[in-house]
Amino acid sequence: MSISAKQQPELLKVSGLTGGYGKIPILLGIDLSVGENEFVGILGHNGMGKTTLLRTIMGHLKATGGSVAYRGQDITGWKPERRARAGIGYVPQGRQIFPALSVLENLQIAAVNNGEKGLIERLLEDFPRLKPLLDRRGGVLSGGEQQLLALARCLAASPKLILLDEPTEGIQPSIIEEIQERLTHFKTVYGISFVLVEQNLEFIRGLSDRVMVMQKGQIAQELSPEAIADPDLIEEFVGL
Amino acid sequence: MDYVIVLILQILFSVSSLALVCAGLAVIFGMMRVINLAHGEFIMLGGFTTVFATQAGIPIVVSMLVVAPAIVAVIGFVIERLVVRHLYGRMIDTMLATWGLSLLLIGAATMLFGNSVAGISAPFGSFTVGQYRVSVYEMFIVAVTLVLLIGCYLLLRFTRLGLIARGTMQNSEMAASLGISPSKVYSVTFTAGAALSGLAGALLAPLSGVVPTMGKAYVAKAFITVISGGEAILTGLVSASGLLGSVGTLTTFATTPVVGDAALLFAAIILLRFLPNGITGRFFRRSI
């Protein structure tokens, strides 16, 4: 699986990336590549730098060293909005729905730079659960509904690559299944690539082409999704 | 009966002029969490622009509604670029910087225009209600404020620009993740806030006269009103101006203007004691 992935053209290439909050280093040299239409999972404990990695790839945190390249272009110094417009989508931890905007407005604001006609109607076909909620304020939705909205909102900007930060956190199991099924659909039908940061083993195994184990600010190991089924191995690398 | 009508018109005027004086501050503080201590000087610059433009032969209504907001908008745009932009998220630093700016603008205006009152006379004359005389110009200010508030509401609620502004206000980092540039939104917001302050100064110029230090008279009242309004920019502005403006005017009618101002501030203190997040922190929470 990993060999075939490496033959695909690289969409995202992270090389020797270091960074953190202020003077506190968290990422200690990350190397990561994501191919076209590839799903890469990143597994790791709390505090290993998973969220920091995604925030640095998105540009919300400045890299102190190393580089991020997207479609062969060095984007290390780009602002987040420029990365977003280039096709990188971000579904952050805690979902970050605009609480006082309606569900429809949450989708519309994501589509402001996107001229595609009938986009929101098409998105609602993909997320039928959101249809009856369009006039509700984002802040009053349940966690699961918010997560679906966060995904739909991300897709409204027509990204080529989506960074997902713990989408199953605090979500009821029925919606986790729905999210997993939707993500598979978007990968196969729209050809979107994903970087998924997650602690839910079953979820990450069901989706990923490759799984990276992150430990203490570095990628410690690359695993095949099948290897995650082996509890001893997981114990060794992740301690979950 | 006539007395009641005049009193109501007077309250409408006080509430409108208070809302007008606060609007620029409310937009800048509400959208960007930037405390602009040079707010009063934006008002002053709007006043001077109106006086000079009118003296130069531009019709007074054009000077007030077009020239003054435009000039102060340009000044606001430049100040955002040169000063405020570099201090986002650092509230104390922004306050110090804009305070310095306030002193600079007062000094510069005193040097250029002198320390005497520049004035223009209010247009439109007056009409009578029974035995009382009411200024048409004061009612003109009520009308302009009303149009302005409705315009702001429609802009924020129904346009693409308004949607972008509201989203950025709620979560600027997420807005950036969706391809919206917060710094552009802030630049537009600050410029719009400056234009509103310029408009306020322009409309008040014929009533109060224009001096370099005139901003000081407005800034404290404006701040306390905006804070009393709370998070929702427009609803907060309208409700706090309505409440505090009415208290101030009624007290003024019963006693003197000085006691009226004191009553306004006292009412704000009581309000904030019981509603520390302002009126819209408790009521009208779904509003804009």
HADDOCK unambig.tbl for C-alpha pairs under 7 A between the chains (distance, minus, plus):
assign (segid A and resid 80 and name CA) (segid B and resid 176 and name CA) 5.71 0.50 0.50
assign (segid A and resid 80 and name CA) (segid B and resid 177 and name CA) 5.82 0.50 0.50
assign (segid A and resid 81 and name CA) (segid B and resid 176 and name CA) 4.56 0.50 0.50
assign (segid A and resid 81 and name CA) (segid B and resid 177 and name CA) 5.70 0.50 0.50
assign (segid A and resid 81 and name CA) (segid B and resid 178 and name CA) 6.55 0.50 0.50
assign (segid A and resid 81 and name CA) (segid B and resid 179 and name CA) 3.97 0.50 0.50
assign (segid A and resid 81 and name CA) (segid B and resid 180 and name CA) 5.54 0.50 0.50
assign (segid A and resid 81 and name CA) (segid B and resid 181 and name CA) 5.62 0.50 0.50
assign (segid A and resid 82 and name CA) (segid B and resid 179 and name CA) 6.28 0.50 0.50
assign (segid A and resid 84 and name CA) (segid B and resid 177 and name CA) 5.69 0.50 0.50
assign (segid A and resid 84 and name CA) (segid B and resid 178 and name CA) 5.74 0.50 0.50
assign (segid A and resid 84 and name CA) (segid B and resid 179 and name CA) 4.75 0.50 0.50
assign (segid A and resid 85 and name CA) (segid B and resid 179 and name CA) 5.06 0.50 0.50
assign (segid A and resid 89 and name CA) (segid B and resid 177 and name CA) 6.94 0.50 0.50
assign (segid A and resid 90 and name CA) (segid B and resid 177 and name CA) 6.24 0.50 0.50
assign (segid A and resid 96 and name CA) (segid B and resid 174 and name CA) 6.73 0.50 0.50
assign (segid A and resid 98 and name CA) (segid B and resid 167 and name CA) 6.37 0.50 0.50
assign (segid A and resid 98 and name CA) (segid B and resid 170 and name CA) 6.24 0.50 0.50
assign (segid A and resid 98 and name CA) (segid B and resid 171 and name CA) 6.70 0.50 0.50
assign (segid A and resid 100 and name CA) (segid B and resid 286 and name CA) 6.91 0.50 0.50
assign (segid A and resid 109 and name CA) (segid B and resid 163 and name CA) 6.42 0.50 0.50
assign (segid A and resid 109 and name CA) (segid B and resid 164 and name CA) 6.28 0.50 0.50
assign (segid A and resid 110 and name CA) (segid B and resid 178 and name CA) 5.48 0.50 0.50
assign (segid A and resid 157 and name CA) (segid B and resid 178 and name CA) 6.77 0.50 0.50
